[in-house]
């Protein structure tokens, strides 16, 4: 069995790791095996060098693939690792519960906070349950309910963004998908408590900005954040979804591009090879970043937090020269 689910561009690493595993099996044969330590060490060095070489020059499309990696840690895993005493709340008090959005209250570093995130699921059953992280209107209305409660009780809000976009189904449109997203953005802009967002995987369209209109917005190193998916952009621009690679480059979807454009406030480092290769490390980096953001915002009162957030988004696109 391989250690990881390898992406297409990781084939050289997959081949080397496969050779290493075969040699290790050979050394554990029925007759005592053979001494392969020297050859294994040589191949492990080549594999590590190949990993460094590939990941230091990822294209935007390759970063999109890393952001969507099936083994990448999802919202529920961050919630379990970052927060204590998490109490999820269900339903929007209007229509139904939406499992694509995880929301509730918890303790972060011992202090009470509100937590909202999008959960994609990690296997077939959970992906269907969470609708692949694509929220319906009731998911955003649940987020609004949690943010309003947090504002009432003076609790910071932490959001974890990971969605290809809001669910575009007929039922969602009939129940007011656009209005629900707009309302979530409006509430985010008007909160008088700190709001910190982290794009942990894929931040797609209004489905992402609905819970990412924050005082501080961060992205993981290989996350992507865009008005539309690369495939959707390619379908619109060139009427050819196969040109997603070109769209990813043109749309500036990477954390590095968005930091340069002043859309986000910082980048959270990932382990070499992506967050899925060392989940504990990326969770701890995320913890440190969120701690720092909350500390920076702690000295601002409610109106100052609200005004700073609004000015932050009004300033996007200005003075980039």
N, C-alpha and C positions, 0 to 999 in steps of 0.2 A: 504493500500500500504506500502511496506517496504521502509526503508530509502535508502538502498543500494542494489546493485546486489551482493549477497553474493557468495563467492567462496565455493567450496566443503568443504574445511577444516575449513571454518568459520561457519559450521552448528550449533555448540553450541551457537554462538553469534546470529545467525539468529533466533533460537528457542526462546531465551530469549527476543530479540527485538520484536518478534511476540507476545509473551505474554504481553509485555508492551503495545503494540498498542491495543490489545484486551481489556485490562483493562481500557485504556484511553477512548476507545469507550463506554465501559460499564458505565463509570462515566459521559458520556455526553448523557445518555439515555433520552427518552421522559419524564420520571417521575422524572427528576432531578438527576438520577443516584445514585451511591453509592460512598462513600469516599474510594478511593483506593490509596491515596497518599502514605501511608506507604508501601504498597506492591509494588507499582511502584518504589519507592526509593530503596527498597531492590533488586528488579530485575535489576534496572539500575546499581547498584553497582556490582552485579554479572556479568552483561554484560561487564562492563568496566574491571573488573578483568580478565574475560575470554579473552578479546581482548589483554590485556597485556601479558597474559600467552602464547597465541598462537603466537603472533608476536615476542616474544623474542627468539623463537626457530624455526623459519621457515627453512625448508629444501630448497636446491637450486631449486628443482622443484616447490615448493610452491611460491618461489620468482618469478619464471618465470610466474606463473599464475597471481601474483600481477602486474608484469610488463605489462601483456597483458590485465589487467582488462578493460572491455568495458567503464567504466566511468572515467578512468584515463585521466587527462588533456593531450591534444595532442598539436602538434607544433603550430597550429593556435591560440590556447588559450594562449600559452606562448608569441607568437608574439604580440597579442593584449595587454597583460598585461605588458610586459617588455619594449616595444619599442613605441616611438612616431613617428608620420609622416611616418609610413611604406609605402613604394611605391613598390609594387611587379612588377617584370619584367617577361615577358613570352617568351617562345620559346628559342631554341638553335641556331637560325640563320642557321640551317642546314636541319632540318626535321620537327619538330613539337613542340608543347607545351606538357609538362608532368606535370600533376597536382599532382603527387606524391611528387614532390619537390617544396617547396615554397621558393622563392628567391627574394631578392630585397635590397633596401637601407632604412635606418631608422635612428632615433636618439636614443641613449642609454645614459641616464643621460645627455642629451643635446648635446652629441657629435655624429657626423655622423659615422655610421658603416654599414657594409654589413651583411645581415642575410640570412642564408641558412638552411632549415630544411626539414624533411620528415614528411608528413601528412598522417595519416592512415584513417581519417574520423571517425565520431562518430555515424552514423546511416547507414542504408542500402544504401541509395542514395549517401551519401557523401563517403562512403567506395568504392563504385563502381567508383565514379568520381576520387578519389585519388588512385585507384588501391591498396587499403589496405596498402599504403605507400611503395609499391615495385616499385622502379623507373625503367624506361626503359633507353636506352642509351641517349636519348634526355634530360632526367632529369639531368644526370650527366654532359652532355655537357652544359646545362644551368648553372649548378653550376660552371663549369669551366669559363664560360663567366663572371659570377658575381665576381669570385675570381680575374680574370685578371683585371677587372675594378677597384676592390678594391685596388689591388696592384698598378695600374697606378695612382690612386688618393690618395694613402697613408692612406687608411681606414682600421681599424681593422675588422676582420671577426669573426662572432659568428655563430656557427652551432649547430643545435638541432637534435640529432640522434634518430630516432624511426622507425625502419624497421625490418621486419623478414629477409630481404635480397633483393638483386636486383631481378627484375622480370626475371624469367627463360624461358619465352616464346620463340617460334621459331622466331617471328618477331624481338624481342630484340636481339637474337643471330645473326640474319641476318644483323642487323644494327650495330653490333660491340659492344656488351655489355661489353665484357672483356676489349677491348681497351678503351672504355669510362671511365670505372672505373679506369684503370691504368693511364689514362691521368689526371683524377681528383686527384689521389694520387700524381702524379708527380707535378702538379701545387701547391698542398697543401705544399709539401716539399720545393718548391722553392719560396714561397711567402716571401716578405721582409716586411710584416706587421704582427702584432700580430694575431694569430689564436687560438681561444678558442672554445672547443667543450664540449657539455653536452649530455650524453646519458640519455634521459628522460623516456624511456620505454624499448624498445628492440633494441639492437644493433647487427644486424645479418650480418656476413660474409663481403665480399667486398662491399656490399651495404651500410654498415655502415662506414667502414674504408675509403671509398672514400671521405667522408666529415669530417672524424674524425682524420686525420693525422695532429694533432694540437700541438701547443706549450704546451697547458694545456688541459688535458682531464679529465672531471669529470663525475661521474655517480650518479644518484639518488640512495638512499639507497636500494630500491627494484627493481632497473633496472637490466637487464642482458646484457652481451656483450660477443659474442663468434664467432668463425670461422664458425659455423653452428648451426642451431636450435637444441635443444635437440632431437626432433623427427627425424630430418635428421641424426644426429649423431648416434642415436640408429639404424636407418635403415641400416647405413653403417657398424657399429661395430657388431651388433647382428642380422641384417636382420629382425628386429622387432621394429617398431615404438612405440609399447606399452611400450618398456623399456626406454622411454624418461626420466623417473624419475632417472634411473641409469646413463644415459648419462649426465644429468644436473649436477649430483654430480661429475662425472669423469672429465668433461670438465672445471670445475672451472669457472662457468659463472657469479657468483655473484660479486657485487661491492667489497665486503669484500675480496674475493679471489683475485680479480684483483689488488686491492690496495697492498695486501701482495706480489704479483708477480711483482709489480712496472710497471704494464701496464697502470694504470691510476694515476692521481695526487691527487685525493681526492674524498670524498663521501659527497653528499649533503643530509642532513637529511630530512626524510619525516615525516608527521604527523603520529601518531600511527594509524595503520590500513591501511596505504597507502596514496598516493598522492590524490586519489579521495575523501578522507574524509575531506580534507581541502585544496582546490586548491589555495586559496589566500596565505596560509602559505608556501606552497612548492614553489610558484612563488617568494615570497620574499626571501626565502633561496637561490634560484637559482640566483636571482638578486645580492645578497651580494657576492656570490661565483664568479660570472662573474666580478663584480666590482673589487674584490680583485685580480683576475687573470690579468685583464687589467692593474691595477696599478703596479703589479709586472713586467709586460712586457714593461711598458711605457719607462723605461730608456734604453732600448736596441735599437741600430740602426738596419737597414735592414739586413746587412750581419750577425750580431750577432743573430738576430731572426731566420734567415734561418739556420745557423749552429747549434744553440741550438736545433731546431726542429729535424734536421737530426740526431744529436747525441743522442737525447732522444730515437728515435726509434731504432737506432743501438745498444743502450745499453740494450734494453729489453731482458731478459733472462740471462744476465750476473750477476755474483756476487750475486746470490740469497741465497747462503749459509749463 
